[in-house]
Amino acid sequence: MKYSIKTITIDSPFPIKQSGFIQQVNPISQVHDDLHARILSFEDNDKILFLLSCDNLGFRIHVQDEIERQLTLRKEKQCHVILSSTHTHFAPDPHDEKYQAFFIDKIVQACISLEYTESNLFMCYQHEKFDKVGRSRISNHTANVVLQTLSIYDGDKRVITCITHNCHPTILNGDTPFFSSEYPGYTLQHLSDMYKETFFTFFQGASGDISSRFTRISQDYAGVEYLGNILVNEVNTMLFNEKNFKSFDSIDFTAKDLPLEHDFTPIDLSLIPDGLTDREKETINIGIKVREELLKNPEQLNKEVRISRVKLGEIKLIFSPNELFSYYTKAINEDDSMLICYSNGYSPYVTGINENFITYEKFTDTLTPATKHALFDLIKDLSNN
C-alpha cells in the first residue's frame, strides 16, 4: 500500500468574514491559531484516494468536485476526493469565491507535490462513548456521543491517527473577533507535540444535537483549552491501549446520490416546551427567522446529497454533507464504521425520524420522513455491506 501525508495552513491572505453565527458580518484578519488542511492519501494500482480534513464550517460540493477534477487531470489517474470540514465557526466564509479559489489552488498544489511511501501497513481501530467535551445541547434529550480512533502503523511505527468525534466546535462566543480552529485544532496540535512521528487528522461526526453548551467553563480560549485538554488526555489513553492490529492492504471507494424531498408544513410553536435555557430560547427565535428565509427561496434547497463510503481495510468511513443528529449513528455498526459529516459538501440539519421536539435545528430541517428513512437505510447499507 502506498500512503502520503501532509498538513498545510489555509489562513486567508486577505480580510474576510467568519461563517457560522448570524452576527459574523464584518471582515477580519486576526488569526489566533492557524487554520489547517490535513491531507491523507492512499494509492493502489487503479486509483488515488485523498481524504482532506480542513478547519472550516463546510464547503459546497462544487469545491470538492473541482479539486477532484484537477487532480485526476494532473495525476492522469482516477482520483477520489473527500473534502471534510471540522465545522469550526471561526474560519473564513466558505461561500466567498475569492477564498474558494485560494483554497482550491493551495490544496491541489499540496496534493500534486505529495511523495508516497510503499509499505506493509497495519491498523488499529477503537471506539467508546465519551461525553466529557460535549453532550446533548437540547434539554431533556439524550444524544449518542462517540469517540473513535483509527491508527495506521508502518511496521512498529504509528504513522497516522484519524480521530472522529461528534461535538460542535462552538466553545467560543459568536462575537469572537479572530480566526480559530477551536477544540479540534487544539487537540491535534497537542497530540502532534506528544507524538512527533504521527500524523493526526480529525473528522467531525454526527453532531447536529451535540455541543459544549452544558460542559464548557467559559466561551473564551481558556474554555477551548479546558475541553481540548480533556479530549487530548482521552485520546492519549486510547493510543496507549491500542491492540488487536489488523493488516491494511486495500482501499475501496463508492458514492451514491440520494434524492431529497422537502416538507414545508408549518411548525407548531405551541409545542415549544417549558424549562428551556435562555440560549435555547434565543436560538429558537433565530430558527424562526431562518425558516422564513428558507421558505422564500425553496428552489435553492438541495435536490440531492452525495453519501460516500471509503473502506480502509476492514474499516468503513461513511461521509455525509448534512448536520446529522446523533440518531443516525444507530444506522452504523460502530465496531467497524465511522459516520462523518460536513463532507461531500454541506447541507442543513437533519433531526431524527419522528423526533418532534422544537429546537433551532428543527427550523432548518425540511426533509420529509420518507427521505429521512431513505437516508438512514442508505447509511445502514453502506455500513453493513
C-alpha positions as CSV (number, residue, x, y, z in Angstrom):
1,M,0.0,0.0,0.0
2,K,1.2,3.5,-0.9
3,Y,0.4,6.3,1.5
4,S,1.3,10.0,1.9
5,I,0.5,12.7,4.4
6,K,0.8,16.5,4.6
7,T,-0.5,19.4,6.7
8,I,-0.8,22.9,5.2
9,T,-2.1,26.2,6.6
10,I,-5.2,27.7,5.0
11,D,-5.4,31.1,6.7
12,S,-6.9,33.7,4.4
13,P,-4.3,36.0,2.9
14,F,-6.9,38.8,2.9
15,P,-9.6,40.2,5.3
16,I,-12.7,38.0,5.2
17,K,-15.7,37.4,7.4
18,Q,-16.2,34.3,9.5
19,S,-19.1,32.0,9.0
20,G,-21.3,30.1,11.5
21,F,-23.0,32.7,13.6
22,I,-25.6,35.2,12.4
23,Q,-23.6,38.2,13.9
24,Q,-20.5,37.4,11.9
25,V,-20.9,40.1,9.2
26,N,-17.6,42.1,9.2
27,P,-14.3,41.0,7.5
28,I,-11.5,40.3,10.0
29,S,-7.8,39.5,9.7
30,Q,-6.7,38.4,13.2
31,V,-5.6,34.7,13.4
32,H,-5.4,33.4,17.0
33,D,-4.3,29.9,16.0
34,D,-3.6,28.7,12.4
35,L,-6.2,27.0,10.3
36,H,-5.0,23.9,8.6
37,A,-5.9,21.4,5.9
38,R,-4.7,17.8,6.6
39,I,-4.2,15.6,3.6
40,L,-4.2,11.8,3.9
41,S,-3.7,9.9,0.7
42,F,-3.6,6.3,-0.4
43,E,-2.8,4.8,-3.8
44,D,-3.3,1.4,-5.3
45,N,-3.0,0.2,-8.9
46,D,-6.0,2.0,-10.3
47,K,-6.9,4.9,-8.1
48,I,-5.7,7.6,-5.7
49,L,-7.7,8.4,-2.6
50,F,-7.5,11.8,-0.9
51,L,-9.1,12.3,2.5
52,L,-9.0,16.0,3.3
53,S,-9.9,17.5,6.7
54,C,-9.9,21.2,6.8
55,D,-10.6,23.8,9.5
56,N,-13.8,25.3,8.1
57,L,-17.5,25.4,8.6
58,G,-18.2,23.4,5.4
59,F,-17.6,23.9,1.7
60,R,-20.2,23.3,-1.0
61,I,-19.8,20.2,-3.1
62,H,-18.5,22.0,-6.2
63,V,-15.3,22.9,-4.3
64,Q,-14.6,19.2,-3.7
65,D,-15.6,18.3,-7.3
66,E,-13.2,20.9,-8.7
67,I,-10.3,19.6,-6.6
68,E,-11.0,16.1,-7.8
69,R,-11.2,17.2,-11.4
70,Q,-7.9,19.0,-11.3
71,L,-6.1,16.2,-9.5
72,T,-7.4,13.5,-11.9
73,L,-6.3,15.6,-14.8
74,R,-2.8,16.3,-13.3
75,K,-2.2,12.8,-12.0
76,E,-3.5,11.1,-15.1
77,K,-5.2,8.5,-12.8
78,Q,-8.6,8.3,-11.3
79,C,-8.6,10.4,-8.1
80,H,-11.3,10.2,-5.4
81,V,-11.5,13.2,-3.1
82,I,-13.5,13.6,0.1
83,L,-13.4,17.1,1.5
84,S,-14.4,17.1,5.1
85,S,-14.7,20.1,7.5
86,T,-14.2,20.2,11.2
87,H,-17.1,22.7,11.3
88,T,-15.3,25.4,13.3
89,H,-17.4,28.5,13.2
90,F,-14.3,30.7,13.3
91,A,-12.9,30.1,9.9
92,P,-13.2,32.1,6.6
93,D,-16.6,32.2,4.9
94,P,-16.6,29.1,2.6
95,H,-19.0,30.9,0.2
96,D,-16.5,33.6,-0.5
97,E,-15.4,32.9,-4.1
98,K,-12.0,34.6,-3.7
99,Y,-11.3,32.3,-0.7
100,Q,-12.6,29.3,-2.6
101,A,-10.1,29.9,-5.4
102,F,-7.3,30.4,-2.9
103,F,-8.2,27.2,-1.1
104,I,-8.6,25.1,-4.2
105,D,-5.3,26.1,-5.6
106,K,-3.5,25.6,-2.3
107,I,-5.0,22.1,-1.9
108,V,-4.3,21.0,-5.4
109,Q,-0.7,22.2,-5.3
110,A,-0.2,20.4,-2.0
111,C,-1.7,17.1,-3.3
112,I,0.4,17.3,-6.5
113,S,3.6,17.6,-4.5
114,L,2.9,14.6,-2.2
115,E,5.6,11.9,-2.0
116,Y,4.4,8.4,-1.3
117,T,5.8,5.6,0.8
118,E,5.1,2.0,-0.1
119,S,5.0,-0.4,2.8
120,N,3.1,-3.2,4.5
121,L,0.6,-1.4,6.8
122,F,-1.4,-2.4,9.9
123,M,-4.2,-0.7,11.6
124,C,-5.9,-0.5,15.0
125,Y,-9.5,0.8,15.4
126,Q,-11.1,1.8,18.7
127,H,-14.4,3.4,19.8
128,E,-16.1,4.4,23.0
129,K,-18.9,6.5,24.4
130,F,-17.4,9.8,25.5
131,D,-19.4,12.9,26.6
132,K,-16.8,14.9,28.6
133,V,-16.3,17.5,25.8
134,G,-19.9,17.8,24.6
135,R,-23.3,16.2,25.1
136,S,-26.8,16.9,24.0
137,R,-27.4,20.6,23.7
138,I,-31.1,20.1,23.9
139,S,-32.8,20.0,27.3
140,N,-34.4,16.6,28.1
141,H,-32.9,15.0,25.0
142,T,-30.2,12.2,25.1
143,A,-27.6,12.1,22.4
144,N,-25.1,9.4,21.3
145,V,-21.6,10.9,21.8
146,V,-18.8,8.8,20.3
147,L,-15.0,9.0,20.2
148,Q,-13.3,6.8,17.6
149,T,-9.6,6.4,16.7
150,L,-8.1,4.7,13.7
151,S,-4.3,4.3,13.8
152,I,-2.2,3.1,10.9
153,Y,1.2,1.6,11.5
154,D,4.2,1.2,9.2
155,G,5.9,-1.7,10.9
156,D,6.0,-0.9,14.6
157,K,5.8,2.9,14.0
158,R,2.4,4.6,14.3
159,V,2.4,7.0,11.3
160,I,-1.3,8.1,11.2
161,T,-4.2,8.5,13.6
162,C,-7.6,9.6,12.5
163,I,-9.9,10.9,15.2
164,T,-13.6,11.1,14.8
165,H,-15.7,12.8,17.5
166,N,-19.2,14.3,17.3
167,C,-19.4,17.6,19.1
168,H,-19.9,21.1,17.6
169,P,-16.8,23.3,17.8
170,T,-18.7,26.2,19.3
171,I,-17.0,26.7,22.6
172,L,-16.0,30.3,21.7
173,N,-18.6,33.0,21.7
174,G,-20.2,34.1,18.4
175,D,-18.7,37.5,18.8
176,T,-15.1,36.2,18.9
177,P,-13.0,38.6,16.8
178,F,-10.4,36.2,15.5
179,F,-10.0,33.0,13.4
180,S,-9.5,29.8,15.3
181,S,-9.5,26.0,14.6
182,E,-11.3,25.6,18.0
183,Y,-11.0,22.4,20.0
184,P,-10.2,20.1,17.1
185,G,-7.2,22.2,16.1
186,Y,-6.1,22.5,19.7
187,T,-6.4,18.7,20.2
188,L,-4.4,17.9,17.0
189,Q,-1.6,20.3,17.8
190,H,-1.1,19.0,21.3
191,L,-1.2,15.3,20.2
192,S,1.3,16.2,17.4
193,D,3.6,17.7,20.0
194,M,3.3,14.5,22.1
195,Y,3.7,12.1,19.2
196,K,6.1,13.8,16.8
197,E,6.2,10.9,14.3
198,T,2.5,10.5,14.0
199,F,0.2,12.5,11.6
200,F,-3.1,13.3,13.2
201,T,-6.3,14.3,11.5
202,F,-9.8,15.0,12.7
203,F,-13.3,14.2,11.3
204,Q,-16.5,15.7,12.7
205,G,-19.2,13.1,13.4
206,A,-23.0,13.3,13.6
207,S,-23.0,16.3,15.9
208,G,-26.2,18.1,15.0
209,D,-27.6,17.8,18.5
210,I,-24.3,17.9,20.4
211,S,-22.2,20.8,21.6
212,S,-20.3,22.1,24.7
213,R,-23.4,24.1,25.8
214,F,-23.6,22.2,29.1
215,T,-19.9,21.3,29.5
216,R,-17.8,24.4,28.8
217,I,-16.5,26.5,31.7
218,S,-16.2,29.7,29.6
219,Q,-16.6,30.9,26.0
220,D,-13.1,32.3,25.6
221,Y,-9.9,30.4,24.5
222,A,-9.4,29.3,28.1
223,G,-12.6,27.3,27.6
224,V,-11.2,25.8,24.4
225,E,-8.0,24.8,26.3
226,Y,-10.0,23.2,29.1
227,L,-12.1,21.0,26.9
228,G,-9.3,20.4,24.4
229,N,-7.1,19.0,27.2
230,I,-9.8,16.6,28.2
231,L,-10.0,15.3,24.7
232,V,-6.2,15.1,24.4
233,N,-6.0,13.1,27.5
234,E,-8.7,10.7,26.5
235,V,-7.2,10.1,23.0
236,N,-3.8,9.6,24.6
237,T,-5.2,6.9,26.8
238,M,-6.8,5.2,23.8
239,L,-3.5,5.3,21.9
240,F,-1.7,3.8,24.9
241,N,-4.2,0.9,24.9
242,E,-4.0,0.0,21.2
243,K,-4.2,-3.7,20.5
244,N,-5.8,-6.2,18.0
245,F,-3.9,-5.0,15.0
246,K,-5.1,-6.0,11.5
247,S,-3.5,-5.9,8.1
248,F,-4.3,-2.9,5.9
249,D,-3.7,-3.7,2.3
250,S,-6.7,-2.5,0.4
251,I,-8.8,0.6,-0.3
252,D,-12.2,0.9,-1.8
253,F,-14.5,3.9,-2.7
254,T,-18.1,4.1,-3.5
255,A,-20.6,7.0,-3.7
256,K,-24.4,7.3,-4.1
257,D,-26.6,10.2,-4.7
258,L,-29.7,10.4,-2.6
259,P,-32.7,12.4,-3.9
260,L,-34.3,14.7,-1.4
261,E,-37.9,15.6,-0.9
262,H,-38.8,18.6,1.3
263,D,-41.7,19.2,3.6
264,F,-42.8,22.8,4.3
265,T,-45.5,22.1,6.8
266,P,-45.6,25.0,9.4
267,I,-44.0,24.2,12.7
268,D,-46.5,24.3,15.6
269,L,-44.9,26.8,18.0
270,S,-47.2,25.8,20.8
271,L,-45.1,22.7,21.1
272,I,-42.1,24.6,22.5
273,P,-41.6,23.0,25.9
274,D,-41.2,24.8,29.2
275,G,-37.9,24.7,31.1
276,L,-35.6,25.6,28.2
277,T,-32.4,27.5,28.8
278,D,-32.1,31.2,27.7
279,R,-29.7,30.1,24.9
280,E,-32.2,27.5,23.6
281,K,-35.0,30.2,23.6
282,E,-32.6,32.6,21.8
283,T,-31.7,30.1,19.1
284,I,-35.3,29.1,18.5
285,N,-36.1,32.7,17.7
286,I,-33.2,32.7,15.3
287,G,-34.5,29.5,13.8
288,I,-37.9,31.0,13.2
289,K,-36.2,33.8,11.1
290,V,-34.0,31.3,9.3
291,R,-37.0,29.2,8.3
292,E,-38.8,32.3,7.0
293,E,-35.9,32.9,4.7
294,L,-35.8,29.2,3.5
295,L,-39.5,29.4,2.6
296,K,-38.9,32.5,0.5
297,N,-36.5,30.5,-1.8
298,P,-37.4,26.8,-1.6
299,E,-35.9,26.3,-5.0
300,Q,-32.4,26.9,-3.5
301,L,-32.7,23.8,-1.3
302,N,-30.6,20.8,-2.3
303,K,-32.3,18.4,-4.6
304,E,-29.9,15.5,-3.7
305,V,-26.9,14.7,-1.5
306,R,-24.0,12.5,-2.1
307,I,-23.3,9.8,0.5
308,S,-19.9,8.0,0.1
309,R,-18.1,5.2,1.7
310,V,-14.3,4.7,1.9
311,K,-13.1,1.3,3.0
312,L,-9.6,1.3,4.6
313,G,-9.0,-2.4,5.0
314,E,-12.0,-3.6,7.1
315,I,-12.9,-0.2,8.5
316,K,-15.6,1.8,6.7
317,L,-15.7,5.6,6.7
318,I,-19.2,6.9,5.7
319,F,-19.4,10.5,4.6
320,S,-22.5,12.8,4.6
321,P,-22.8,16.5,4.0
322,N,-25.6,17.1,6.5
323,E,-25.5,18.2,10.1
324,L,-27.0,14.9,11.2
325,F,-28.4,14.4,14.6
326,S,-26.6,11.6,16.5
327,Y,-29.8,9.5,15.9
328,Y,-28.2,8.4,12.6
329,T,-25.3,6.7,14.4
330,K,-27.9,3.9,15.0
331,A,-27.5,3.1,11.3
332,I,-23.9,2.1,11.6
333,N,-22.1,-0.8,13.2
334,E,-19.7,1.2,15.4
335,D,-17.4,-1.9,15.6
336,D,-16.2,-1.2,12.1
337,S,-17.7,2.0,10.9
338,M,-17.4,5.8,11.4
339,L,-20.1,8.2,10.4
340,I,-18.5,11.5,9.3
341,C,-20.5,14.7,8.5
342,Y,-19.7,18.0,6.8
343,S,-18.2,16.1,3.9
344,N,-19.2,15.9,0.2
345,G,-20.4,19.5,0.5
346,Y,-22.5,21.0,3.2
347,S,-26.3,20.6,3.9
348,P,-28.5,21.7,6.8
349,Y,-29.5,19.9,10.0
350,V,-31.4,16.6,9.8
351,T,-33.2,15.7,13.0
352,G,-34.0,12.1,13.9
353,I,-37.0,10.3,12.4
354,N,-40.2,11.1,14.4
355,E,-38.3,13.4,16.8
356,N,-40.8,16.2,17.3
357,F,-39.3,18.4,20.0
358,I,-38.9,22.1,19.0
359,T,-35.4,23.3,18.7
360,Y,-33.4,25.7,16.5
361,E,-32.3,22.8,14.3
362,K,-35.9,21.8,13.6
363,F,-36.5,25.0,11.7
364,T,-33.7,24.3,9.1
365,D,-34.7,20.6,8.7
366,T,-37.1,20.4,5.7
367,L,-36.7,16.7,4.8
368,T,-39.7,14.5,4.6
369,P,-40.0,11.5,6.9
370,A,-39.7,9.3,3.8
371,T,-36.4,11.0,2.8
372,K,-35.0,10.5,6.4
373,H,-35.9,6.8,6.2
374,A,-34.1,6.5,2.9
375,L,-31.0,8.3,4.3
376,F,-30.9,6.1,7.4
377,D,-31.3,3.0,5.2
378,L,-28.5,4.1,2.8
379,I,-26.1,4.7,5.7
380,K,-27.0,1.3,7.2
381,D,-26.5,-0.4,3.9
382,L,-23.0,1.2,3.4
383,S,-22.0,0.2,6.9
384,N,-23.2,-3.4,6.6
385,N,-22.0,-4.3,3.1
